[in-house]
Amino acid sequence: MECKQCGSGNIKQGIIMGQTSGAGYIGPQYKATFLTSVARTYCDLCLECGEILRMYIKQSTDKKWTLEEQ
Protein backbone atom coordinates (compact mmCIF):
# COMPACT_ATOMS: atom_id res chain seq x y z
CA MET A 1 0.00 0.00 0.00
CA GLU A 2 1.28 3.47 -0.87
CA CYS A 3 0.20 6.87 0.44
CA LYS A 4 -1.45 8.94 -2.30
CA GLN A 5 -0.48 12.14 -0.48
CA CYS A 6 3.30 11.68 -0.06
CA GLY A 7 4.09 8.39 -1.87
CA SER A 8 5.43 6.63 1.24
CA GLY A 9 4.99 2.91 1.78
CA ASN A 10 5.33 3.32 5.56
CA ILE A 11 1.69 2.49 6.32
CA LYS A 12 0.28 1.14 9.58
CA GLN A 13 -2.87 -0.88 8.93
CA GLY A 14 -5.76 -1.81 11.23
CA ILE A 15 -5.57 1.03 13.76
CA ILE A 16 -8.70 1.09 15.94
CA MET A 17 -10.57 4.41 15.99
CA GLY A 18 -11.67 5.39 19.49
CA GLN A 19 -12.58 8.13 21.94
CA THR A 20 -10.24 9.66 24.50
CA SER A 21 -13.05 10.11 27.01
CA GLY A 22 -16.37 8.39 27.40
CA ALA A 23 -17.24 4.85 26.48
CA GLY A 24 -17.71 3.25 23.11
CA TYR A 25 -16.34 3.72 19.63
CA ILE A 26 -16.50 6.30 16.88
CA GLY A 27 -18.04 4.89 13.73
CA PRO A 28 -21.15 4.24 11.66
CA GLN A 29 -24.31 4.07 13.78
CA TYR A 30 -27.01 1.41 13.42
CA LYS A 31 -30.14 0.13 15.17
CA ALA A 32 -29.61 -3.11 17.10
CA THR A 33 -32.93 -4.42 18.47
CA PHE A 34 -34.07 -1.65 20.85
CA LEU A 35 -30.75 0.17 21.17
CA THR A 36 -28.51 2.20 18.90
CA SER A 37 -25.02 0.82 18.43
CA VAL A 38 -21.82 1.85 16.66
CA ALA A 39 -19.65 -0.34 14.44
CA ARG A 40 -16.02 -0.49 15.53
CA THR A 41 -14.06 1.47 12.92
CA TYR A 42 -10.47 0.94 11.79
CA CYS A 43 -8.10 3.03 9.68
CA ASP A 44 -4.86 2.71 7.73
CA LEU A 45 -2.43 5.55 8.50
CA CYS A 46 0.64 6.88 6.68
CA LEU A 47 3.37 7.16 9.32
CA GLU A 48 5.29 9.72 7.24
CA CYS A 49 2.67 12.45 6.64
CA GLY A 50 -0.27 11.41 8.88
CA GLU A 51 -2.73 10.91 6.02
CA ILE A 52 -5.58 8.49 6.83
CA LEU A 53 -5.69 6.31 3.72
CA ARG A 54 -8.95 4.53 4.45
CA MET A 55 -11.53 3.91 7.16
CA TYR A 56 -13.43 0.63 7.35
CA ILE A 57 -15.38 -1.79 9.53
CA LYS A 58 -14.85 -5.55 9.84
CA GLN A 59 -18.41 -6.38 10.93
CA SER A 60 -21.20 -7.45 8.63
CA THR A 61 -22.63 -4.54 6.64
CA ASP A 62 -26.12 -6.07 6.76
CA LYS A 63 -27.49 -3.68 9.40
CA LYS A 64 -30.19 -1.04 9.84
CA TRP A 65 -27.82 1.91 9.39
CA THR A 66 -28.84 5.26 10.87
CA LEU A 67 -29.15 7.80 8.05
CA GLU A 68 -29.10 11.58 8.08
CA GLU A 69 -32.59 13.01 8.40
CA GLN A 70 -33.66 14.89 5.28
N, CA, C and O atoms as a Maestro MAE file, in Angstrom:
{
 s_m_m2io_version
 :::
 2.0.0
}

f_m_ct {
 s_m_title
 :::
 protein
 m_atom[280] {
  # First column is atom index #
  i_m_mmod_type
  r_m_x_coord
  r_m_y_coord
  r_m_z_coord
  i_m_residue_number
  s_m_chain_name
  s_m_pdb_residue_name
  s_m_pdb_atom_name
  i_m_atomic_number
  :::
  1 25 0.859 -1.179 0.000 1 A "MET " " N  " 7
  2 3 0.000 0.000 0.000 1 A "MET " " CA " 6
  3 2 0.900 1.234 0.000 1 A "MET " " C  " 6
  4 15 1.926 1.265 0.679 1 A "MET " " O  " 8
  5 25 0.509 2.237 -0.758 2 A "GLU " " N  " 7
  6 3 1.283 3.471 -0.868 2 A "GLU " " CA " 6
  7 2 0.393 4.676 -0.583 2 A "GLU " " C  " 6
  8 15 -0.764 4.716 -0.999 2 A "GLU " " O  " 8
  9 25 0.938 5.647 0.124 3 A "CYS " " N  " 7
  10 3 0.199 6.868 0.439 3 A "CYS " " CA " 6
  11 2 0.036 7.711 -0.823 3 A "CYS " " C  " 6
  12 15 1.016 7.999 -1.509 3 A "CYS " " O  " 8
  13 25 -1.181 8.100 -1.124 4 A "LYS " " N  " 7
  14 3 -1.452 8.938 -2.301 4 A "LYS " " CA " 6
  15 2 -1.023 10.383 -2.067 4 A "LYS " " C  " 6
  16 15 -0.840 11.139 -3.021 4 A "LYS " " O  " 8
  17 25 -0.865 10.767 -0.810 5 A "GLN " " N  " 7
  18 3 -0.482 12.142 -0.479 5 A "GLN " " CA " 6
  19 2 1.021 12.363 -0.641 5 A "GLN " " C  " 6
  20 15 1.441 13.330 -1.277 5 A "GLN " " O  " 8
  21 25 1.846 11.456 -0.060 6 A "CYS " " N  " 7
  22 3 3.298 11.676 -0.065 6 A "CYS " " CA " 6
  23 2 4.089 10.580 -0.778 6 A "CYS " " C  " 6
  24 15 5.292 10.730 -0.989 6 A "CYS " " O  " 8
  25 25 3.425 9.471 -1.155 7 A "GLY " " N  " 7
  26 3 4.095 8.391 -1.870 7 A "GLY " " CA " 6
  27 2 4.809 7.378 -0.983 7 A "GLY " " C  " 6
  28 15 5.410 6.435 -1.499 7 A "GLY " " O  " 8
  29 25 4.761 7.545 0.316 8 A "SER " " N  " 7
  30 3 5.434 6.633 1.243 8 A "SER " " CA " 6
  31 2 4.744 5.274 1.297 8 A "SER " " C  " 6
  32 15 3.532 5.170 1.110 8 A "SER " " O  " 8
  33 25 5.531 4.246 1.554 9 A "GLY " " N  " 7
  34 3 4.990 2.914 1.779 9 A "GLY " " CA " 6
  35 2 4.962 2.560 3.259 9 A "GLY " " C  " 6
  36 15 4.651 1.426 3.624 9 A "GLY " " O  " 8
  37 25 5.289 3.535 4.116 10 A "ASN " " N  " 7
  38 3 5.332 3.321 5.562 10 A "ASN " " CA " 6
  39 2 3.920 3.493 6.125 10 A "ASN " " C  " 6
  40 15 3.582 4.536 6.685 10 A "ASN " " O  " 8
  41 25 3.104 2.447 5.965 11 A "ILE " " N  " 7
  42 3 1.685 2.491 6.315 11 A "ILE " " CA " 6
  43 2 1.410 1.525 7.460 11 A "ILE " " C  " 6
  44 15 1.814 0.363 7.410 11 A "ILE " " O  " 8
  45 25 0.730 2.001 8.479 12 A "LYS " " N  " 7
  46 3 0.285 1.141 9.583 12 A "LYS " " CA " 6
  47 2 -1.180 0.829 9.335 12 A "LYS " " C  " 6
  48 15 -2.004 1.737 9.231 12 A "LYS " " O  " 8
  49 25 -1.507 -0.462 9.239 13 A "GLN " " N  " 7
  50 3 -2.869 -0.883 8.930 13 A "GLN " " CA " 6
  51 2 -3.591 -1.391 10.172 13 A "GLN " " C  " 6
  52 15 -2.968 -1.912 11.097 13 A "GLN " " O  " 8
  53 25 -4.923 -1.231 10.180 14 A "GLY " " N  " 7
  54 3 -5.764 -1.813 11.227 14 A "GLY " " CA " 6
  55 2 -5.776 -1.070 12.543 14 A "GLY " " C  " 6
  56 15 -6.006 -1.682 13.586 14 A "GLY " " O  " 8
  57 25 -5.536 0.232 12.530 15 A "ILE " " N  " 7
  58 3 -5.566 1.031 13.757 15 A "ILE " " CA " 6
  59 2 -7.023 1.234 14.176 15 A "ILE " " C  " 6
  60 15 -7.849 1.651 13.363 15 A "ILE " " O  " 8
  61 25 -7.338 0.945 15.428 16 A "ILE " " N  " 7
  62 3 -8.701 1.090 15.944 16 A "ILE " " CA " 6
  63 2 -8.994 2.562 16.214 16 A "ILE " " C  " 6
  64 15 -8.209 3.246 16.871 16 A "ILE " " O  " 8
  65 25 -10.122 3.045 15.708 17 A "MET " " N  " 7
  66 3 -10.571 4.411 15.986 17 A "MET " " CA " 6
  67 2 -11.286 4.387 17.336 17 A "MET " " C  " 6
  68 15 -12.059 3.467 17.605 17 A "MET " " O  " 8
  69 25 -11.040 5.382 18.186 18 A "GLY " " N  " 7
  70 3 -11.672 5.391 19.493 18 A "GLY " " CA " 6
  71 2 -11.812 6.790 20.054 18 A "GLY " " C  " 6
  72 15 -11.410 7.772 19.429 18 A "GLY " " O  " 8
  73 25 -12.383 6.866 21.235 19 A "GLN " " N  " 7
  74 3 -12.579 8.131 21.938 19 A "GLN " " CA " 6
  75 2 -11.562 8.237 23.055 19 A "GLN " " C  " 6
  76 15 -11.139 7.224 23.613 19 A "GLN " " O  " 8
  77 25 -11.162 9.469 23.389 20 A "THR " " N  " 7
  78 3 -10.239 9.656 24.503 20 A "THR " " CA " 6
  79 2 -10.975 9.739 25.835 20 A "THR " " C  " 6
  80 15 -10.391 9.477 26.887 20 A "THR " " O  " 8
  81 25 -12.248 10.100 25.794 21 A "SER " " N  " 7
  82 3 -13.054 10.111 27.014 21 A "SER " " CA " 6
  83 2 -14.431 9.566 26.677 21 A "SER " " C  " 6
  84 15 -14.890 9.667 25.540 21 A "SER " " O  " 8
  85 25 -15.070 9.001 27.653 22 A "GLY " " N  " 7
  86 3 -16.373 8.386 27.396 22 A "GLY " " CA " 6
  87 2 -16.194 6.947 26.949 22 A "GLY " " C  " 6
  88 15 -15.079 6.489 26.703 22 A "GLY " " O  " 8
  89 25 -17.286 6.263 26.851 23 A "ALA " " N  " 7
  90 3 -17.236 4.853 26.475 23 A "ALA " " CA " 6
  91 2 -17.660 4.681 25.028 23 A "ALA " " C  " 6
  92 15 -18.334 5.539 24.458 23 A "ALA " " O  " 8
  93 25 -17.264 3.577 24.452 24 A "GLY " " N  " 7
  94 3 -17.714 3.246 23.107 24 A "GLY " " CA " 6
  95 2 -16.723 3.607 22.030 24 A "GLY " " C  " 6
  96 15 -15.579 3.965 22.307 24 A "GLY " " O  " 8
  97 25 -17.177 3.508 20.802 25 A "TYR " " N  " 7
  98 3 -16.340 3.724 19.634 25 A "TYR " " CA " 6
  99 2 -16.902 4.837 18.775 25 A "TYR " " C  " 6
  100 15 -18.066 5.216 18.907 25 A "TYR " " O  " 8
  101 25 -16.067 5.353 17.898 26 A "ILE " " N  " 7
  102 3 -16.498 6.302 16.882 26 A "ILE " " CA " 6
  103 2 -16.672 5.506 15.603 26 A "ILE " " C  " 6
  104 15 -15.762 4.785 15.194 26 A "ILE " " O  " 8
  105 25 -17.829 5.626 14.967 27 A "GLY " " N  " 7
  106 3 -18.043 4.891 13.734 27 A "GLY " " CA " 6
  107 2 -19.477 4.973 13.266 27 A "GLY " " C  " 6
  108 15 -20.290 5.683 13.858 27 A "GLY " " O  " 8
  109 25 -19.793 4.247 12.201 28 A "PRO " " N  " 7
  110 3 -21.149 4.241 11.657 28 A "PRO " " CA " 6
  111 2 -22.157 3.721 12.682 28 A "PRO " " C  " 6
  112 15 -21.907 2.721 13.357 28 A "PRO " " O  " 8
  113 25 -23.281 4.397 12.791 29 A "GLN " " N  " 7
  114 3 -24.310 4.069 13.780 29 A "GLN " " CA " 6
  115 2 -25.407 3.226 13.136 29 A "GLN " " C  " 6
  116 15 -25.771 3.434 11.979 29 A "GLN " " O  " 8
  117 25 -25.930 2.262 13.916 30 A "TYR " " N  " 7
  118 3 -27.013 1.409 13.423 30 A "TYR " " CA " 6
  119 2 -27.942 1.014 14.558 30 A "TYR " " C  " 6
  120 15 -27.577 1.087 15.732 30 A "TYR " " O  " 8
  121 25 -29.150 0.594 14.193 31 A "LYS " " N  " 7
  122 3 -30.142 0.125 15.167 31 A "LYS " " CA " 6
  123 2 -29.911 -1.359 15.418 31 A "LYS " " C  " 6
  124 15 -29.862 -2.159 14.484 31 A "LYS " " O  " 8
  125 25 -29.771 -1.714 16.690 32 A "ALA " " N  " 7
  126 3 -29.611 -3.109 17.097 32 A "ALA " " CA " 6
  127 2 -30.722 -3.410 18.096 32 A "ALA " " C  " 6
  128 15 -30.659 -2.968 19.243 32 A "ALA " " O  " 8
  129 25 -31.717 -4.142 17.680 33 A "THR " " N  " 7
  130 3 -32.932 -4.418 18.466 33 A "THR " " CA " 6
  131 2 -33.535 -3.109 18.972 33 A "THR " " C  " 6
  132 15 -34.066 -2.332 18.178 33 A "THR " " O  " 8
  133 25 -33.463 -2.849 20.283 34 A "PHE " " N  " 7
  134 3 -34.069 -1.646 20.853 34 A "PHE " " CA " 6
  135 2 -33.061 -0.520 21.065 34 A "PHE " " C  " 6
  136 15 -33.447 0.604 21.384 34 A "PHE " " O  " 8
  137 25 -31.801 -0.809 20.893 35 A "LEU " " N  " 7
  138 3 -30.747 0.166 21.166 35 A "LEU " " CA " 6
  139 2 -30.057 0.618 19.889 35 A "LEU " " C  " 6
  140 15 -30.152 -0.032 18.847 35 A "LEU " " O  " 8
  141 25 -29.366 1.735 19.989 36 A "THR " " N  " 7
  142 3 -28.509 2.199 18.900 36 A "THR " " CA " 6
  143 2 -27.089 1.768 19.227 36 A "THR " " C  " 6
  144 15 -26.649 1.883 20.371 36 A "THR " " O  " 8
  145 25 -26.381 1.280 18.239 37 A "SER " " N  " 7
  146 3 -25.019 0.816 18.435 37 A "SER " " CA " 6
  147 2 -24.109 1.456 17.393 37 A "SER " " C  " 6
  148 15 -24.581 2.079 16.442 37 A "SER " " O  " 8
  149 25 -22.805 1.298 17.579 38 A "VAL " " N  " 7
  150 3 -21.815 1.853 16.656 38 A "VAL " " CA " 6
  151 2 -20.864 0.741 16.242 38 A "VAL " " C  " 6
  152 15 -20.388 -0.024 17.081 38 A "VAL " " O  " 8
  153 25 -20.590 0.656 14.946 39 A "ALA " " N  " 7
  154 3 -19.653 -0.345 14.437 39 A "ALA " " CA " 6
  155 2 -18.224 0.107 14.733 39 A "ALA " " C  " 6
  156 15 -17.864 1.255 14.473 39 A "ALA " " O  " 8
  157 25 -17.418 -0.796 15.275 40 A "ARG " " N  " 7
  158 3 -16.015 -0.489 15.531 40 A "ARG " " CA " 6
  159 2 -15.346 -0.154 14.197 40 A "ARG " " C  " 6
  160 15 -15.459 -0.907 13.230 40 A "ARG " " O  " 8
  161 25 -14.653 0.976 14.157 41 A "THR " " N  " 7
  162 3 -14.062 1.473 12.921 41 A "THR " " CA " 6
  163 2 -12.539 1.417 13.007 41 A "THR " " C  " 6
  164 15 -11.950 1.695 14.052 41 A "THR " " O  " 8
  165 25 -11.921 1.056 11.899 42 A "TYR " " N  " 7
  166 3 -10.468 0.942 11.791 42 A "TYR " " CA " 6
  167 2 -9.972 1.896 10.710 42 A "TYR " " C  " 6
  168 15 -10.742 2.332 9.855 42 A "TYR " " O  " 8
  169 25 -8.672 2.218 10.754 43 A "CYS " " N  " 7
  170 3 -8.097 3.030 9.683 43 A "CYS " " CA " 6
  171 2 -6.689 2.549 9.357 43 A "CYS " " C  " 6
  172 15 -6.041 1.872 10.156 43 A "CYS " " O  " 8
  173 25 -6.233 2.917 8.161 44 A "ASP " " N  " 7
  174 3 -4.857 2.706 7.731 44 A "ASP " " CA " 6
  175 2 -4.215 4.084 7.667 44 A "ASP " " C  " 6
  176 15 -4.768 4.995 7.051 44 A "ASP " " O  " 8
  177 25 -3.050 4.248 8.297 45 A "LEU " " N  " 7
  178 3 -2.429 5.551 8.504 45 A "LEU " " CA " 6
  179 2 -1.025 5.593 7.917 45 A "LEU " " C  " 6
  180 15 -0.229 4.682 8.141 45 A "LEU " " O  " 8
  181 25 -0.716 6.657 7.161 46 A "CYS " " N  " 7
  182 3 0.644 6.885 6.677 46 A "CYS " " CA " 6
  183 2 1.466 7.429 7.843 46 A "CYS " " C  " 6
  184 15 1.122 8.464 8.415 46 A "CYS " " O  " 8
  185 25 2.549 6.738 8.196 47 A "LEU " " N  " 7
  186 3 3.375 7.158 9.321 47 A "LEU " " CA " 6
  187 2 4.342 8.276 8.948 47 A "LEU " " C  " 6
  188 15 5.019 8.818 9.822 47 A "LEU " " O  " 8
  189 25 4.420 8.629 7.674 48 A "GLU " " N  " 7
  190 3 5.288 9.724 7.236 48 A "GLU " " CA " 6
  191 2 4.570 11.068 7.288 48 A "GLU " " C  " 6
  192 15 5.108 12.031 7.833 48 A "GLU " " O  " 8
  193 25 3.361 11.149 6.729 49 A "CYS " " N  " 7
  194 3 2.674 12.448 6.636 49 A "CYS " " CA " 6
  195 2 1.395 12.529 7.473 49 A "CYS " " C  " 6
  196 15 0.829 13.612 7.618 49 A "CYS " " O  " 8
  197 25 0.926 11.399 8.029 50 A "GLY " " N  " 7
  198 3 -0.268 11.414 8.876 50 A "GLY " " CA " 6
  199 2 -1.580 11.277 8.129 50 A "GLY " " C  " 6
  200 15 -2.647 11.363 8.736 50 A "GLY " " O  " 8
  201 25 -1.518 11.066 6.826 51 A "GLU " " N  " 7
  202 3 -2.735 10.910 6.019 51 A "GLU " " CA " 6
  203 2 -3.459 9.616 6.401 51 A "GLU " " C  " 6
  204 15 -2.833 8.559 6.478 51 A "GLU " " O  " 8
  205 25 -4.773 9.691 6.639 52 A "ILE " " N  " 7
  206 3 -5.581 8.490 6.831 52 A "ILE " " CA " 6
  207 2 -5.978 8.006 5.443 52 A "ILE " " C  " 6
  208 15 -6.705 8.689 4.721 52 A "ILE " " O  " 8
  209 25 -5.490 6.816 5.074 53 A "LEU " " N  " 7
  210 3 -5.693 6.310 3.721 53 A "LEU " " CA " 6
  211 2 -7.073 5.719 3.527 53 A "LEU " " C  " 6
  212 15 -7.661 5.854 2.454 53 A "LEU " " O  " 8
  213 25 -7.592 5.070 4.542 54 A "ARG " " N  " 7
  214 3 -8.950 4.534 4.447 54 A "ARG " " CA " 6
  215 2 -9.492 4.288 5.839 54 A "ARG " " C  " 6
  216 15 -8.739 4.104 6.795 54 A "ARG " " O  " 8
  217 25 -10.818 4.288 5.936 55 A "MET " " N  " 7
  218 3 -11.527 3.912 7.158 55 A "MET " " CA " 6
  219 2 -12.463 2.784 6.782 55 A "MET " " C  " 6
  220 15 -13.054 2.800 5.702 55 A "MET " " O  " 8
  221 25 -12.608 1.790 7.673 56 A "TYR " " N  " 7
  222 3 -13.431 0.629 7.347 56 A "TYR " " CA " 6
  223 2 -13.897 -0.074 8.613 56 A "TYR " " C  " 6
  224 15 -13.368 0.152 9.701 56 A "TYR " " O  " 8
  225 25 -14.906 -0.939 8.446 57 A "ILE " " N  " 7
  226 3 -15.380 -1.790 9.529 57 A "ILE " " CA " 6
  227 2 -15.141 -3.236 9.121 57 A "ILE " " C  " 6
  228 15 -15.043 -3.543 7.933 57 A "ILE " " O  " 8
  229 25 -15.045 -4.125 10.107 58 A "LYS " " N  " 7
  230 3 -14.848 -5.550 9.835 58 A "LYS " " CA " 6
  231 2 -16.130 -6.345 10.056 58 A "LYS " " C  " 6
  232 15 -16.210 -7.515 9.682 58 A "LYS " " O  " 8
  233 25 -17.137 -5.710 10.665 59 A "GLN " " N  " 7
  234 3 -18.413 -6.375 10.929 59 A "GLN " " CA " 6
  235 2 -19.199 -6.546 9.640 59 A "GLN " " C  " 6
  236 15 -18.851 -5.992 8.598 59 A "GLN " " O  " 8
  237 25 -20.257 -7.319 9.737 60 A "SER " " N  " 7
  238 3 -21.199 -7.452 8.629 60 A "SER " " CA " 6
  239 2 -21.789 -6.079 8.309 60 A "SER " " C  " 6
  240 15 -22.030 -5.277 9.211 60 A "SER " " O  " 8
  241 25 -22.016 -5.815 7.039 61 A "THR " " N  " 7
  242 3 -22.629 -4.544 6.637 61 A "THR " " CA " 6
  243 2 -24.141 -4.659 6.502 61 A "THR " " C  " 6
  244 15 -24.809 -3.704 6.107 61 A "THR " " O  " 8
  245 25 -24.677 -5.827 6.830 62 A "ASP " " N  " 7
  246 3 -26.124 -6.065 6.757 62 A "ASP " " CA " 6
  247 2 -26.768 -5.598 8.060 62 A "ASP " " C  " 6
  248 15 -27.096 -6.406 8.928 62 A "ASP " " O  " 8
  249 25 -26.945 -4.279 8.184 63 A "LYS " " N  " 7
  250 3 -27.488 -3.675 9.405 63 A "LYS " " CA " 6
  251 2 -28.504 -2.603 9.036 63 A "LYS " " C  " 6
  252 15 -28.594 -2.191 7.880 63 A "LYS " " O  " 8
  253 25 -29.260 -2.161 10.018 64 A "LYS " " N  " 7
  254 3 -30.193 -1.043 9.837 64 A "LYS " " CA " 6
  255 2 -29.426 0.237 10.163 64 A "LYS " " C  " 6
  256 15 -29.515 0.755 11.276 64 A "LYS " " O  " 8
  257 25 -28.673 0.743 9.186 65 A "TRP " " N  " 7
  258 3 -27.823 1.911 9.387 65 A "TRP " " CA " 6
  259 2 -28.657 3.157 9.646 65 A "TRP " " C  " 6
  260 15 -29.706 3.353 9.031 65 A "TRP " " O  " 8
  261 25 -28.184 3.997 10.561 66 A "THR " " N  " 7
  262 3 -28.836 5.260 10.866 66 A "THR " " CA " 6
  263 2 -28.428 6.276 9.802 66 A "THR " " C  " 6
  264 15 -27.240 6.530 9.600 66 A "THR " " O  " 8
  265 25 -29.411 6.851 9.128 67 A "LEU " " N  " 7
  266 3 -29.150 7.803 8.054 67 A "LEU " " CA " 6
  267 2 -29.456 9.225 8.492 67 A "LEU " " C  " 6
  268 15 -30.237 9.451 9.416 67 A "LEU " " O  " 8
  269 25 -28.839 10.166 7.825 68 A "GLU " " N  " 7
  270 3 -29.095 11.575 8.075 68 A "GLU " " CA " 6
  271 2 -30.551 11.880 7.752 68 A "GLU " " C  " 6
  272 15 -31.073 11.451 6.723 68 A "GLU " " O  " 8
  273 25 -31.198 12.626 8.640 69 A "GLU " " N  " 7
  274 3 -32.593 13.005 8.403 69 A "GLU " " CA " 6
  275 2 -32.638 14.082 7.342 69 A "GLU " " C  " 6
  276 15 -31.862 15.036 7.385 69 A "GLU " " O  " 8
  277 25 -33.537 13.934 6.396 70 A "GLN " " N  " 7
  278 3 -33.659 14.888 5.278 70 A "GLN " " CA " 6
  279 2 -34.550 16.037 5.655 70 A "GLN " " C  " 6
  280 15 -34.771 16.938 4.846 70 A "GLN " " O  " 8
  :::
 }
 m_bond[279] {
  # First column is bond index #
  i_m_from
  i_m_to
  i_m_order
  :::
  1 1 2 1
  2 2 3 1
  3 3 4 2
  4 3 5 1
  5 5 6 1
  6 6 7 1
  7 7 8 2
  8 7 9 1
  9 9 10 1
  10 10 11 1
  11 11 12 2
  12 11 13 1
  13 13 14 1
  14 14 15 1
  15 15 16 2
  16 15 17 1
  17 17 18 1
  18 18 19 1
  19 19 20 2
  20 19 21 1
  21 21 22 1
  22 22 23 1
  23 23 24 2
  24 23 25 1
  25 25 26 1
  26 26 27 1
  27 27 28 2
  28 27 29 1
  29 29 30 1
  30 30 31 1
  31 31 32 2
  32 31 33 1
  33 33 34 1
  34 34 35 1
  35 35 36 2
  36 35 37 1
  37 37 38 1
  38 38 39 1
  39 39 40 2
  40 39 41 1
  41 41 42 1
  42 42 43 1
  43 43 44 2
  44 43 45 1
  45 45 46 1
  46 46 47 1
  47 47 48 2
  48 47 49 1
  49 49 50 1
  50 50 51 1
  51 51 52 2
  52 51 53 1
  53 53 54 1
  54 54 55 1
  55 55 56 2
  56 55 57 1
  57 57 58 1
  58 58 59 1
  59 59 60 2
  60 59 61 1
  61 61 62 1
  62 62 63 1
  63 63 64 2
  64 63 65 1
  65 65 66 1
  66 66 67 1
  67 67 68 2
  68 67 69 1
  69 69 70 1
  70 70 71 1
  71 71 72 2
  72 71 73 1
  73 73 74 1
  74 74 75 1
  75 75 76 2
  76 75 77 1
  77 77 78 1
  78 78 79 1
  79 79 80 2
  80 79 81 1
  81 81 82 1
  82 82 83 1
  83 83 84 2
  84 83 85 1
  85 85 86 1
  86 86 87 1
  87 87 88 2
  88 87 89 1
  89 89 90 1
  90 90 91 1
  91 91 92 2
  92 91 93 1
  93 93 94 1
  94 94 95 1
  95 95 96 2
  96 95 97 1
  97 97 98 1
  98 98 99 1
  99 99 100 2
  100 99 101 1
  101 101 102 1
  102 102 103 1
  103 103 104 2
  104 103 105 1
  105 105 106 1
  106 106 107 1
  107 107 108 2
  108 107 109 1
  109 109 110 1
  110 110 111 1
  111 111 112 2
  112 111 113 1
  113 113 114 1
  114 114 115 1
  115 115 116 2
  116 115 117 1
  117 117 118 1
  118 118 119 1
  119 119 120 2
  120 119 121 1
  121 121 122 1
  122 122 123 1
  123 123 124 2
  124 123 125 1
  125 125 126 1
  126 126 127 1
  127 127 128 2
  128 127 129 1
  129 129 130 1
  130 130 131 1
  131 131 132 2
  132 131 133 1
  133 133 134 1
  134 134 135 1
  135 135 136 2
  136 135 137 1
  137 137 138 1
  138 138 139 1
  139 139 140 2
  140 139 141 1
  141 141 142 1
  142 142 143 1
  143 143 144 2
  144 143 145 1
  145 145 146 1
  146 146 147 1
  147 147 148 2
  148 147 149 1
  149 149 150 1
  150 150 151 1
  151 151 152 2
  152 151 153 1
  153 153 154 1
  154 154 155 1
  155 155 156 2
  156 155 157 1
  157 157 158 1
  158 158 159 1
  159 159 160 2
  160 159 161 1
  161 161 162 1
  162 162 163 1
  163 163 164 2
  164 163 165 1
  165 165 166 1
  166 166 167 1
  167 167 168 2
  168 167 169 1
  169 169 170 1
  170 170 171 1
  171 171 172 2
  172 171 173 1
  173 173 174 1
  174 174 175 1
  175 175 176 2
  176 175 177 1
  177 177 178 1
  178 178 179 1
  179 179 180 2
  180 179 181 1
  181 181 182 1
  182 182 183 1
  183 183 184 2
  184 183 185 1
  185 185 186 1
  186 186 187 1
  187 187 188 2
  188 187 189 1
  189 189 190 1
  190 190 191 1
  191 191 192 2
  192 191 193 1
  193 193 194 1
  194 194 195 1
  195 195 196 2
  196 195 197 1
  197 197 198 1
  198 198 199 1
  199 199 200 2
  200 199 201 1
  201 201 202 1
  202 202 203 1
  203 203 204 2
  204 203 205 1
  205 205 206 1
  206 206 207 1
  207 207 208 2
  208 207 209 1
  209 209 210 1
  210 210 211 1
  211 211 212 2
  212 211 213 1
  213 213 214 1
  214 214 215 1
  215 215 216 2
  216 215 217 1
  217 217 218 1
  218 218 219 1
  219 219 220 2
  220 219 221 1
  221 221 222 1
  222 222 223 1
  223 223 224 2
  224 223 225 1
  225 225 226 1
  226 226 227 1
  227 227 228 2
  228 227 229 1
  229 229 230 1
  230 230 231 1
  231 231 232 2
  232 231 233 1
  233 233 234 1
  234 234 235 1
  235 235 236 2
  236 235 237 1
  237 237 238 1
  238 238 239 1
  239 239 240 2
  240 239 241 1
  241 241 242 1
  242 242 243 1
  243 243 244 2
  244 243 245 1
  245 245 246 1
  246 246 247 1
  247 247 248 2
  248 247 249 1
  249 249 250 1
  250 250 251 1
  251 251 252 2
  252 251 253 1
  253 253 254 1
  254 254 255 1
  255 255 256 2
  256 255 257 1
  257 257 258 1
  258 258 259 1
  259 259 260 2
  260 259 261 1
  261 261 262 1
  262 262 263 1
  263 263 264 2
  264 263 265 1
  265 265 266 1
  266 266 267 1
  267 267 268 2
  268 267 269 1
  269 269 270 1
  270 270 271 1
  271 271 272 2
  272 271 273 1
  273 273 274 1
  274 274 275 1
  275 275 276 2
  276 275 277 1
  277 277 278 1
  278 278 279 1
  279 279 280 2
  :::
 }
}
